[in-house]
Every structure is written in C-alpha cells, then in structure tokens.
C-alpha cells in the first residue's frame, strides 16, 4: 500500500493501475510466508527509488518499524504513536489503532 501526494494523484488518470512517480509513504504488512530476503529487498527498493517513509507492519508482534533514507530504523509498539512528519504534516496515528485496538 502506498500514499501519494495530491499533486501526483492529480496527474494520474482515474483508472490508472500504475503510478508514475514516487509515493510519500509505502506500507508493507508482514505475513508468515515472507522471507527475510523478500522483506529486505522490498525495503531496499523503496529506499533506493527515493520513498521518504516506509512502514513495516508486523501483525504478529503488533509493531511498526519505520525506515527513512539515511537513518536507522525505528520500532514502535502499541503504546506509541506514529507520525508522518515532515512528509505528512499533522498525520499522527496510535500504533494500537492500526491493529484495531
């Protein structure tokens, strides 16, 4: 799942299936069938093309790990909140809400 800017969305036809641009946020939800290699490759691809914010959601441990280019990953648990700053100004969500709690 990705979130794109309003400017990028305005350039795309309504029926498009492929976005021609870089999303602001990419979200990957881990599944039991994911391998470490698959997850690492996806993260590298997102960061290599310039996605500024990547969230890796782990439904088993109820955590979200945030990746940003040039920064160490940060893990958040259900007692914390995620912020989209500075890329998504004003966007804050409790991690517990992501897991329906």
Secondary structure, DSSP 8 states (H G I E B T S, - for coil): -EE--HHHHHHS-TT-SS-SS--SEEEEE--TT--HHHHHHHHHHHHHTT-SEEEEEETTTTEEEEE-TTS--EEE-TTSEEE-TTTSTT-EEEHHHHTT-
